[in-house]
Amino acid sequence: MSSKKERIAALETLVTELAEENKELNDAINAILRDIRDLQQFKRFVELSQAPRHPNIPVSTASNCVT
């Protein structure tokens, strides 16, 4: 039977390993979230680039323009 000190040491090792895995998972999640934000920004860029450059101006608005 292992001693109390050995069990504590084993638990400390396990906690350390879990903390390292947790950090790796958090880093991976953050990278995925960055990718999602980048894709959302790219999607918005594409949407804006496909929008009409010179939308039709209503006549009532055009008549108010100074020429």
PDB file of N, CA, C and O in Angstrom:
ATOM      1  N   MET A   1       0.840  -1.180   0.000  1.00  0.00           N
ATOM      2  CA  MET A   1       0.000   0.000   0.000  1.00  0.00           C
ATOM      3  C   MET A   1       0.883   1.240   0.000  1.00  0.00           C
ATOM      4  O   MET A   1       1.862   1.317   0.743  1.00  0.00           O
ATOM      5  N   SER A   2       0.529   2.212  -0.840  1.00  0.00           N
ATOM      6  CA  SER A   2       1.368   3.400  -0.942  1.00  0.00           C
ATOM      7  C   SER A   2       1.115   4.308   0.259  1.00  0.00           C
ATOM      8  O   SER A   2       0.044   4.323   0.866  1.00  0.00           O
ATOM      9  N   SER A   3       2.134   5.037   0.550  1.00  0.00           N
ATOM     10  CA  SER A   3       2.036   5.931   1.701  1.00  0.00           C
ATOM     11  C   SER A   3       1.215   7.168   1.340  1.00  0.00           C
ATOM     12  O   SER A   3       0.932   7.440   0.173  1.00  0.00           O
ATOM     13  N   LYS A   4       0.848   7.894   2.374  1.00  0.00           N
ATOM     14  CA  LYS A   4       0.067   9.113   2.179  1.00  0.00           C
ATOM     15  C   LYS A   4       0.839  10.115   1.317  1.00  0.00           C
ATOM     16  O   LYS A   4       0.254  10.783   0.464  1.00  0.00           O
ATOM     17  N   LYS A   5       2.153  10.218   1.540  1.00  0.00           N
ATOM     18  CA  LYS A   5       2.985  11.151   0.770  1.00  0.00           C
ATOM     19  C   LYS A   5       3.010  10.763  -0.704  1.00  0.00           C
ATOM     20  O   LYS A   5       2.972  11.632  -1.575  1.00  0.00           O
ATOM     21  N   GLU A   6       3.074   9.471  -0.987  1.00  0.00           N
ATOM     22  CA  GLU A   6       3.079   9.016  -2.375  1.00  0.00           C
ATOM     23  C   GLU A   6       1.752   9.325  -3.063  1.00  0.00           C
ATOM     24  O   GLU A   6       1.735   9.728  -4.227  1.00  0.00           O
ATOM     25  N   ARG A   7       0.647   9.140  -2.353  1.00  0.00           N
ATOM     26  CA  ARG A   7      -0.672   9.440  -2.917  1.00  0.00           C
ATOM     27  C   ARG A   7      -0.813  10.941  -3.184  1.00  0.00           C
ATOM     28  O   ARG A   7      -1.355  11.350  -4.210  1.00  0.00           O
ATOM     29  N   ILE A   8      -0.322  11.749  -2.251  1.00  0.00           N
ATOM     30  CA  ILE A   8      -0.376  13.200  -2.431  1.00  0.00           C
ATOM     31  C   ILE A   8       0.469  13.609  -3.634  1.00  0.00           C
ATOM     32  O   ILE A   8       0.043  14.437  -4.439  1.00  0.00           O
ATOM     33  N   ALA A   9       1.661  13.036  -3.758  1.00  0.00           N
ATOM     34  CA  ALA A   9       2.538  13.344  -4.892  1.00  0.00           C
ATOM     35  C   ALA A   9       1.868  12.945  -6.204  1.00  0.00           C
ATOM     36  O   ALA A   9       1.944  13.680  -7.189  1.00  0.00           O
ATOM     37  N   ALA A  10       1.214  11.786  -6.220  1.00  0.00           N
ATOM     38  CA  ALA A  10       0.522  11.331  -7.422  1.00  0.00           C
ATOM     39  C   ALA A  10      -0.620  12.287  -7.780  1.00  0.00           C
ATOM     40  O   ALA A  10      -0.819  12.613  -8.951  1.00  0.00           O
ATOM     41  N   LEU A  11      -1.361  12.729  -6.774  1.00  0.00           N
ATOM     42  CA  LEU A  11      -2.443  13.685  -7.014  1.00  0.00           C
ATOM     43  C   LEU A  11      -1.910  15.022  -7.513  1.00  0.00           C
ATOM     44  O   LEU A  11      -2.513  15.631  -8.396  1.00  0.00           O
ATOM     45  N   GLU A  12      -0.810  15.483  -6.972  1.00  0.00           N
ATOM     46  CA  GLU A  12      -0.203  16.732  -7.427  1.00  0.00           C
ATOM     47  C   GLU A  12       0.227  16.622  -8.892  1.00  0.00           C
ATOM     48  O   GLU A  12       0.045  17.554  -9.676  1.00  0.00           O
ATOM     49  N   THR A  13       0.797  15.475  -9.245  1.00  0.00           N
ATOM     50  CA  THR A  13       1.200  15.246 -10.636  1.00  0.00           C
ATOM     51  C   THR A  13      -0.020  15.264 -11.549  1.00  0.00           C
ATOM     52  O   THR A  13       0.004  15.865 -12.623  1.00  0.00           O
ATOM     53  N   LEU A  14      -1.084  14.601 -11.112  1.00  0.00           N
ATOM     54  CA  LEU A  14      -2.313  14.560 -11.901  1.00  0.00           C
ATOM     55  C   LEU A  14      -2.899  15.963 -12.083  1.00  0.00           C
ATOM     56  O   LEU A  14      -3.324  16.325 -13.180  1.00  0.00           O
ATOM     57  N   VAL A  15      -2.920  16.738 -11.020  1.00  0.00           N
ATOM     58  CA  VAL A  15      -3.451  18.101 -11.098  1.00  0.00           C
ATOM     59  C   VAL A  15      -2.608  18.943 -12.062  1.00  0.00           C
ATOM     60  O   VAL A  15      -3.151  19.721 -12.847  1.00  0.00           O
ATOM     61  N   THR A  16      -1.304  18.789 -12.004  1.00  0.00           N
ATOM     62  CA  THR A  16      -0.412  19.530 -12.905  1.00  0.00           C
ATOM     63  C   THR A  16      -0.676  19.140 -14.360  1.00  0.00           C
ATOM     64  O   THR A  16      -0.757  20.004 -15.232  1.00  0.00           O
ATOM     65  N   GLU A  17      -0.807  17.848 -14.616  1.00  0.00           N
ATOM     66  CA  GLU A  17      -1.082  17.385 -15.975  1.00  0.00           C
ATOM     67  C   GLU A  17      -2.430  17.910 -16.481  1.00  0.00           C
ATOM     68  O   GLU A  17      -2.552  18.317 -17.636  1.00  0.00           O
ATOM     69  N   LEU A  18      -3.440  17.895 -15.601  1.00  0.00           N
ATOM     70  CA  LEU A  18      -4.752  18.395 -16.002  1.00  0.00           C
ATOM     71  C   LEU A  18      -4.711  19.891 -16.281  1.00  0.00           C
ATOM     72  O   LEU A  18      -5.371  20.369 -17.204  1.00  0.00           O
ATOM     73  N   ALA A  19      -3.946  20.627 -15.497  1.00  0.00           N
ATOM     74  CA  ALA A  19      -3.821  22.071 -15.727  1.00  0.00           C
ATOM     75  C   ALA A  19      -3.156  22.335 -17.071  1.00  0.00           C
ATOM     76  O   ALA A  19      -3.559  23.250 -17.789  1.00  0.00           O
ATOM     77  N   GLU A  20      -2.145  21.548 -17.421  1.00  0.00           N
ATOM     78  CA  GLU A  20      -1.470  21.714 -18.712  1.00  0.00           C
ATOM     79  C   GLU A  20      -2.419  21.390 -19.866  1.00  0.00           C
ATOM     80  O   GLU A  20      -2.453  22.103 -20.869  1.00  0.00           O
ATOM     81  N   GLU A  21      -3.189  20.309 -19.718  1.00  0.00           N
ATOM     82  CA  GLU A  21      -4.157  19.953 -20.758  1.00  0.00           C
ATOM     83  C   GLU A  21      -5.235  21.024 -20.878  1.00  0.00           C
ATOM     84  O   GLU A  21      -5.672  21.348 -21.983  1.00  0.00           O
ATOM     85  N   ASN A  22      -5.664  21.572 -19.743  1.00  0.00           N
ATOM     86  CA  ASN A  22      -6.669  22.628 -19.751  1.00  0.00           C
ATOM     87  C   ASN A  22      -6.143  23.852 -20.495  1.00  0.00           C
ATOM     88  O   ASN A  22      -6.876  24.468 -21.268  1.00  0.00           O
ATOM     89  N   LYS A  23      -4.890  24.206 -20.270  1.00  0.00           N
ATOM     90  CA  LYS A  23      -4.300  25.347 -20.964  1.00  0.00           C
ATOM     91  C   LYS A  23      -4.243  25.092 -22.466  1.00  0.00           C
ATOM     92  O   LYS A  23      -4.546  25.979 -23.264  1.00  0.00           O
ATOM     93  N   GLU A  24      -3.857  23.885 -22.847  1.00  0.00           N
ATOM     94  CA  GLU A  24      -3.805  23.542 -24.268  1.00  0.00           C
ATOM     95  C   GLU A  24      -5.204  23.636 -24.899  1.00  0.00           C
ATOM     96  O   GLU A  24      -5.359  24.140 -26.011  1.00  0.00           O
ATOM     97  N   LEU A  25      -6.211  23.147 -24.177  1.00  0.00           N
ATOM     98  CA  LEU A  25      -7.580  23.228 -24.696  1.00  0.00           C
ATOM     99  C   LEU A  25      -8.034  24.683 -24.801  1.00  0.00           C
ATOM    100  O   LEU A  25      -8.663  25.065 -25.788  1.00  0.00           O
ATOM    101  N   ASN A  26      -7.722  25.486 -23.802  1.00  0.00           N
ATOM    102  CA  ASN A  26      -8.087  26.904 -23.853  1.00  0.00           C
ATOM    103  C   ASN A  26      -7.401  27.598 -25.017  1.00  0.00           C
ATOM    104  O   ASN A  26      -8.019  28.412 -25.703  1.00  0.00           O
ATOM    105  N   ASP A  27      -6.126  27.283 -25.251  1.00  0.00           N
ATOM    106  CA  ASP A  27      -5.403  27.875 -26.384  1.00  0.00           C
ATOM    107  C   ASP A  27      -6.059  27.477 -27.704  1.00  0.00           C
ATOM    108  O   ASP A  27      -6.198  28.302 -28.607  1.00  0.00           O
ATOM    109  N   ALA A  28      -6.464  26.205 -27.814  1.00  0.00           N
ATOM    110  CA  ALA A  28      -7.110  25.730 -29.033  1.00  0.00           C
ATOM    111  C   ALA A  28      -8.459  26.416 -29.231  1.00  0.00           C
ATOM    112  O   ALA A  28      -8.799  26.799 -30.350  1.00  0.00           O
ATOM    113  N   ILE A  29      -9.223  26.572 -28.163  1.00  0.00           N
ATOM    114  CA  ILE A  29     -10.517  27.249 -28.249  1.00  0.00           C
ATOM    115  C   ILE A  29     -10.325  28.695 -28.668  1.00  0.00           C
ATOM    116  O   ILE A  29     -11.063  29.193 -29.517  1.00  0.00           O
ATOM    117  N   ASN A  30      -9.355  29.372 -28.091  1.00  0.00           N
ATOM    118  CA  ASN A  30      -9.091  30.761 -28.454  1.00  0.00           C
ATOM    119  C   ASN A  30      -8.682  30.888 -29.917  1.00  0.00           C
ATOM    120  O   ASN A  30      -9.074  31.842 -30.589  1.00  0.00           O
ATOM    121  N   ALA A  31      -7.903  29.940 -30.408  1.00  0.00           N
ATOM    122  CA  ALA A  31      -7.511  29.958 -31.823  1.00  0.00           C
ATOM    123  C   ALA A  31      -8.737  29.780 -32.717  1.00  0.00           C
ATOM    124  O   ALA A  31      -8.857  30.443 -33.747  1.00  0.00           O
ATOM    125  N   ILE A  32      -9.632  28.903 -32.331  1.00  0.00           N
ATOM    126  CA  ILE A  32     -10.860  28.687 -33.100  1.00  0.00           C
ATOM    127  C   ILE A  32     -11.713  29.948 -33.093  1.00  0.00           C
ATOM    128  O   ILE A  32     -12.263  30.337 -34.123  1.00  0.00           O
ATOM    129  N   LEU A  33     -11.823  30.586 -31.932  1.00  0.00           N
ATOM    130  CA  LEU A  33     -12.610  31.820 -31.846  1.00  0.00           C
ATOM    131  C   LEU A  33     -12.003  32.929 -32.716  1.00  0.00           C
ATOM    132  O   LEU A  33     -12.731  33.700 -33.341  1.00  0.00           O
ATOM    133  N   ARG A  34     -10.665  33.005 -32.753  1.00  0.00           N
ATOM    134  CA  ARG A  34     -10.004  33.991 -33.624  1.00  0.00           C
ATOM    135  C   ARG A  34     -10.328  33.695 -35.082  1.00  0.00           C
ATOM    136  O   ARG A  34     -10.611  34.607 -35.859  1.00  0.00           O
ATOM    137  N   ASP A  35     -10.285  32.405 -35.453  1.00  0.00           N
ATOM    138  CA  ASP A  35     -10.607  32.021 -36.832  1.00  0.00           C
ATOM    139  C   ASP A  35     -12.042  32.403 -37.181  1.00  0.00           C
ATOM    140  O   ASP A  35     -12.307  32.885 -38.282  1.00  0.00           O
ATOM    141  N   ILE A  36     -12.965  32.190 -36.249  1.00  0.00           N
ATOM    142  CA  ILE A  36     -14.366  32.538 -36.488  1.00  0.00           C
ATOM    143  C   ILE A  36     -14.502  34.042 -36.698  1.00  0.00           C
ATOM    144  O   ILE A  36     -15.198  34.479 -37.614  1.00  0.00           O
ATOM    145  N   ARG A  37     -13.839  34.839 -35.852  1.00  0.00           N
ATOM    146  CA  ARG A  37     -13.896  36.296 -36.014  1.00  0.00           C
ATOM    147  C   ARG A  37     -13.304  36.711 -37.358  1.00  0.00           C
ATOM    148  O   ARG A  37     -13.856  37.575 -38.040  1.00  0.00           O
ATOM    149  N   ASP A  38     -12.182  36.097 -37.742  1.00  0.00           N
ATOM    150  CA  ASP A  38     -11.570  36.415 -39.038  1.00  0.00           C
ATOM    151  C   ASP A  38     -12.524  36.079 -40.184  1.00  0.00           C
ATOM    152  O   ASP A  38     -12.658  36.856 -41.130  1.00  0.00           O
ATOM    153  N   LEU A  39     -13.177  34.936 -40.101  1.00  0.00           N
ATOM    154  CA  LEU A  39     -14.122  34.544 -41.148  1.00  0.00           C
ATOM    155  C   LEU A  39     -15.326  35.482 -41.194  1.00  0.00           C
ATOM    156  O   LEU A  39     -15.823  35.803 -42.273  1.00  0.00           O
ATOM    157  N   GLN A  40     -15.795  35.922 -40.022  1.00  0.00           N
ATOM    158  CA  GLN A  40     -16.913  36.865 -39.993  1.00  0.00           C
ATOM    159  C   GLN A  40     -16.509  38.191 -40.629  1.00  0.00           C
ATOM    160  O   GLN A  40     -17.283  38.785 -41.379  1.00  0.00           O
ATOM    161  N   GLN A  41     -15.300  38.652 -40.331  1.00  0.00           N
ATOM    162  CA  GLN A  41     -14.823  39.898 -40.933  1.00  0.00           C
ATOM    163  C   GLN A  41     -14.678  39.738 -42.443  1.00  0.00           C
ATOM    164  O   GLN A  41     -15.025  40.650 -43.194  1.00  0.00           O
ATOM    165  N   PHE A  42     -14.172  38.598 -42.895  1.00  0.00           N
ATOM    166  CA  PHE A  42     -14.025  38.353 -44.327  1.00  0.00           C
ATOM    167  C   PHE A  42     -15.391  38.298 -45.007  1.00  0.00           C
ATOM    168  O   PHE A  42     -15.577  38.839 -46.096  1.00  0.00           O
ATOM    169  N   LYS A  43     -16.335  37.642 -44.355  1.00  0.00           N
ATOM    170  CA  LYS A  43     -17.690  37.567 -44.907  1.00  0.00           C
ATOM    171  C   LYS A  43     -18.271  38.972 -45.064  1.00  0.00           C
ATOM    172  O   LYS A  43     -18.870  39.288 -46.091  1.00  0.00           O
ATOM    173  N   ARG A  44     -18.096  39.802 -44.056  1.00  0.00           N
ATOM    174  CA  ARG A  44     -18.601  41.176 -44.122  1.00  0.00           C
ATOM    175  C   ARG A  44     -17.904  41.955 -45.249  1.00  0.00           C
ATOM    176  O   ARG A  44     -18.547  42.718 -45.970  1.00  0.00           O
ATOM    177  N   PHE A  45     -16.606  41.761 -45.390  1.00  0.00           N
ATOM    178  CA  PHE A  45     -15.862  42.407 -46.466  1.00  0.00           C
ATOM    179  C   PHE A  45     -16.419  42.003 -47.827  1.00  0.00           C
ATOM    180  O   PHE A  45     -16.622  42.847 -48.700  1.00  0.00           O
ATOM    181  N   VAL A  46     -16.666  40.705 -48.000  1.00  0.00           N
ATOM    182  CA  VAL A  46     -17.204  40.209 -49.268  1.00  0.00           C
ATOM    183  C   VAL A  46     -18.593  40.799 -49.508  1.00  0.00           C
ATOM    184  O   VAL A  46     -18.907  41.223 -50.620  1.00  0.00           O
ATOM    185  N   GLU A  47     -19.427  40.826 -48.456  1.00  0.00           N
ATOM    186  CA  GLU A  47     -20.769  41.394 -48.609  1.00  0.00           C
ATOM    187  C   GLU A  47     -20.686  42.857 -49.031  1.00  0.00           C
ATOM    188  O   GLU A  47     -21.420  43.293 -49.919  1.00  0.00           O
ATOM    189  N   LEU A  48     -19.794  43.615 -48.396  1.00  0.00           N
ATOM    190  CA  LEU A  48     -19.662  45.026 -48.737  1.00  0.00           C
ATOM    191  C   LEU A  48     -19.102  45.218 -50.140  1.00  0.00           C
ATOM    192  O   LEU A  48     -19.499  46.137 -50.856  1.00  0.00           O
ATOM    193  N   SER A  49     -18.174  44.340 -50.529  1.00  0.00           N
ATOM    194  CA  SER A  49     -17.580  44.486 -51.861  1.00  0.00           C
ATOM    195  C   SER A  49     -18.580  44.130 -52.961  1.00  0.00           C
ATOM    196  O   SER A  49     -18.416  44.555 -54.105  1.00  0.00           O
ATOM    197  N   GLN A  50     -19.600  43.365 -52.629  1.00  0.00           N
ATOM    198  CA  GLN A  50     -20.609  42.992 -53.617  1.00  0.00           C
ATOM    199  C   GLN A  50     -21.795  43.950 -53.628  1.00  0.00           C
ATOM    200  O   GLN A  50     -22.668  43.853 -54.491  1.00  0.00           O
ATOM    201  N   ALA A  51     -21.826  44.876 -52.670  1.00  0.00           N
ATOM    202  CA  ALA A  51     -22.918  45.848 -52.615  1.00  0.00           C
ATOM    203  C   ALA A  51     -22.772  46.817 -53.779  1.00  0.00           C
ATOM    204  O   ALA A  51     -21.661  47.068 -54.245  1.00  0.00           O
ATOM    205  N   PRO A  52     -23.884  47.360 -54.249  1.00  0.00           N
ATOM    206  CA  PRO A  52     -23.802  48.338 -55.349  1.00  0.00           C
ATOM    207  C   PRO A  52     -22.922  49.517 -54.942  1.00  0.00           C
ATOM    208  O   PRO A  52     -23.024  50.029 -53.827  1.00  0.00           O
ATOM    209  N   ARG A  53     -22.074  49.929 -55.846  1.00  0.00           N
ATOM    210  CA  ARG A  53     -21.154  51.028 -55.550  1.00  0.00           C
ATOM    211  C   ARG A  53     -21.878  52.369 -55.526  1.00  0.00           C
ATOM    212  O   ARG A  53     -21.586  53.226 -54.692  1.00  0.00           O
ATOM    213  N   HIS A  54     -22.833  52.546 -56.455  1.00  0.00           N
ATOM    214  CA  HIS A  54     -23.566  53.806 -56.561  1.00  0.00           C
ATOM    215  C   HIS A  54     -25.055  53.491 -56.584  1.00  0.00           C
ATOM    216  O   HIS A  54     -25.652  53.349 -57.651  1.00  0.00           O
ATOM    217  N   PRO A  55     -25.639  53.384 -55.417  1.00  0.00           N
ATOM    218  CA  PRO A  55     -27.076  53.052 -55.403  1.00  0.00           C
ATOM    219  C   PRO A  55     -27.880  54.189 -56.042  1.00  0.00           C
ATOM    220  O   PRO A  55     -27.463  55.347 -56.039  1.00  0.00           O
ATOM    221  N   ASN A  56     -29.009  53.835 -56.573  1.00  0.00           N
ATOM    222  CA  ASN A  56     -29.876  54.837 -57.204  1.00  0.00           C
ATOM    223  C   ASN A  56     -30.291  55.871 -56.173  1.00  0.00           C
ATOM    224  O   ASN A  56     -30.730  55.531 -55.075  1.00  0.00           O
ATOM    225  N   ILE A  57     -30.149  57.119 -56.535  1.00  0.00           N
ATOM    226  CA  ILE A  57     -30.535  58.206 -55.649  1.00  0.00           C
ATOM    227  C   ILE A  57     -31.933  58.652 -56.068  1.00  0.00           C
ATOM    228  O   ILE A  57     -32.166  58.953 -57.238  1.00  0.00           O
ATOM    229  N   PRO A  58     -32.862  58.693 -55.115  1.00  0.00           N
ATOM    230  CA  PRO A  58     -34.222  59.129 -55.467  1.00  0.00           C
ATOM    231  C   PRO A  58     -34.199  60.545 -56.031  1.00  0.00           C
ATOM    232  O   PRO A  58     -33.360  61.364 -55.656  1.00  0.00           O
ATOM    233  N   VAL A  59     -35.142  60.823 -56.948  1.00  0.00           N
ATOM    234  CA  VAL A  59     -35.204  62.129 -57.609  1.00  0.00           C
ATOM    235  C   VAL A  59     -35.382  63.244 -56.591  1.00  0.00           C
ATOM    236  O   VAL A  59     -34.791  64.314 -56.738  1.00  0.00           O
ATOM    237  N   SER A  60     -36.186  63.010 -55.562  1.00  0.00           N
ATOM    238  CA  SER A  60     -36.422  64.059 -54.571  1.00  0.00           C
ATOM    239  C   SER A  60     -35.125  64.435 -53.865  1.00  0.00           C
ATOM    240  O   SER A  60     -34.926  65.602 -53.529  1.00  0.00           O
ATOM    241  N   THR A  61     -34.259  63.490 -53.640  1.00  0.00           N
ATOM    242  CA  THR A  61     -32.978  63.769 -53.005  1.00  0.00           C
ATOM    243  C   THR A  61     -32.060  64.457 -54.003  1.00  0.00           C
ATOM    244  O   THR A  61     -31.352  65.400 -53.650  1.00  0.00           O
ATOM    245  N   ALA A  62     -32.069  63.998 -55.231  1.00  0.00           N
ATOM    246  CA  ALA A  62     -31.191  64.569 -56.255  1.00  0.00           C
ATOM    247  C   ALA A  62     -31.541  66.021 -56.528  1.00  0.00           C
ATOM    248  O   ALA A  62     -30.654  66.826 -56.815  1.00  0.00           O
ATOM    249  N   SER A  63     -32.813  66.369 -56.445  1.00  0.00           N
ATOM    250  CA  SER A  63     -33.208  67.746 -56.721  1.00  0.00           C
ATOM    251  C   SER A  63     -32.717  68.706 -55.640  1.00  0.00           C
ATOM    252  O   SER A  63     -32.649  69.914 -55.867  1.00  0.00           O
ATOM    253  N   ASN A  64     -32.378  68.177 -54.477  1.00  0.00           N
ATOM    254  CA  ASN A  64     -31.864  69.024 -53.385  1.00  0.00           C
ATOM    255  C   ASN A  64     -30.350  69.268 -53.500  1.00  0.00           C
ATOM    256  O   ASN A  64     -29.788  70.072 -52.757  1.00  0.00           O
ATOM    257  N   CYS A  65     -29.721  68.590 -54.408  1.00  0.00           N
ATOM    258  CA  CYS A  65     -28.267  68.730 -54.572  1.00  0.00           C
ATOM    259  C   CYS A  65     -27.927  70.063 -55.239  1.00  0.00           C
ATOM    260  O   CYS A  65     -28.630  70.528 -56.136  1.00  0.00           O
ATOM    261  N   VAL A  66     -26.838  70.657 -54.776  1.00  0.00           N
ATOM    262  CA  VAL A  66     -26.366  71.888 -55.382  1.00  0.00           C
ATOM    263  C   VAL A  66     -25.466  71.521 -56.539  1.00  0.00           C
ATOM    264  O   VAL A  66     -24.551  70.713 -56.379  1.00  0.00           O
ATOM    265  N   THR A  67     -25.707  72.102 -57.708  1.00  0.00           N
ATOM    266  CA  THR A  67     -24.884  71.779 -58.875  1.00  0.00           C
ATOM    267  C   THR A  67     -24.013  72.936 -59.253  1.00  0.00           C
ATOM    268  O   THR A  67     -23.250  72.846 -60.214  1.00  0.00           O
TER     269      THR A  67
END
